[in-house]
Amino acid sequence: MSLSSNGRIAFNITQKEKAILDEIAAILGFGIVLHDKTMDCYRFRVSRLSEFYLIALLLNGNLVLPPPSPTHAFFKELGEFFL
């Protein structure tokens, strides 16, 4: 988590490989992937309050997805992603 200069909270995952972060964004169905030129890396960022809430639930052991994403498909894709 980070706090921006304008006081907004954000959740970031930083990685050298963009493909990994693109896959996370595709599986979750939210968030954006940005390139950080100063560190030559990529960041998956969630800054909307509703999406931040979903990340907080996910990290607390609960799985909550937006309605268009079936839970079973999420677990299948997530399992393939980490294998």
C-alpha positions as CSV (number, residue, x, y, z in Angstrom):
1,M,0.0,0.0,0.0
2,S,1.1,3.5,-0.6
3,L,-0.3,7.0,0.0
4,S,0.1,9.4,-2.9
5,S,0.9,13.1,-2.6
6,N,-2.8,14.0,-3.0
7,G,-3.7,11.7,-0.1
8,R,-5.2,8.7,-2.1
9,I,-4.4,5.2,-1.0
10,A,-3.1,2.7,-3.6
11,F,-2.1,-1.0,-3.7
12,N,1.0,-1.7,-5.8
13,I,2.8,-4.9,-6.9
14,T,6.2,-4.1,-8.5
15,Q,7.8,-6.5,-10.9
16,K,10.5,-6.4,-13.7
17,E,8.4,-8.6,-16.0
18,K,5.3,-7.0,-17.4
19,A,3.6,-10.2,-18.5
20,I,3.2,-11.4,-14.9
21,L,1.4,-8.2,-13.9
22,D,-0.8,-8.3,-17.0
23,E,-1.8,-11.8,-16.1
24,I,-2.7,-10.7,-12.6
25,A,-4.8,-7.8,-13.9
26,A,-6.5,-10.2,-16.4
27,I,-7.4,-12.8,-13.8
28,L,-8.7,-10.3,-11.3
29,G,-10.5,-8.2,-13.9
30,F,-9.3,-4.9,-12.5
31,G,-6.3,-2.7,-11.8
32,I,-3.8,-1.2,-14.3
33,V,-0.2,-2.0,-15.2
34,L,2.1,1.0,-15.4
35,H,5.8,1.3,-16.4
36,D,8.0,3.1,-13.9
37,K,10.8,4.7,-16.0
38,T,12.8,5.8,-12.9
39,M,13.2,2.2,-11.7
40,D,12.8,0.4,-15.1
41,C,10.1,-1.9,-13.7
42,Y,6.3,-2.3,-14.0
43,R,3.6,-1.8,-11.3
44,F,0.2,-3.4,-11.0
45,R,-1.8,-0.6,-9.3
46,V,-5.3,-0.6,-7.7
47,S,-6.5,2.8,-6.6
48,R,-10.3,2.7,-6.8
49,L,-11.8,2.2,-3.4
50,S,-14.1,-0.6,-4.6
51,E,-11.1,-2.5,-6.1
52,F,-9.0,-1.8,-3.1
53,Y,-11.7,-3.3,-0.9
54,L,-11.6,-6.5,-3.1
55,I,-7.8,-6.7,-2.7
56,A,-8.1,-6.3,1.0
57,L,-10.7,-9.1,1.2
58,L,-8.5,-11.3,-1.0
59,L,-5.4,-10.8,1.1
60,N,-7.5,-11.5,4.3
61,G,-8.4,-14.9,2.9
62,N,-11.7,-14.1,1.3
63,L,-12.3,-14.4,-2.4
64,V,-14.6,-11.8,-3.9
65,L,-14.8,-11.2,-7.6
66,P,-16.8,-8.9,-9.8
67,P,-20.0,-10.7,-11.0
68,P,-18.8,-11.5,-14.6
69,S,-15.9,-13.6,-13.3
70,P,-16.9,-17.1,-12.2
71,T,-15.0,-18.2,-9.1
72,H,-14.1,-21.6,-10.5
73,A,-12.4,-20.1,-13.6
74,F,-10.5,-17.8,-11.3
75,F,-9.0,-20.7,-9.2
76,K,-8.2,-22.6,-12.4
77,E,-6.4,-19.7,-14.0
78,L,-4.6,-18.8,-10.7
79,G,-3.4,-22.3,-10.3
80,E,-2.1,-22.5,-13.8
81,F,-0.4,-19.1,-13.3
82,F,1.6,-20.3,-10.3
83,L,2.6,-23.7,-11.7
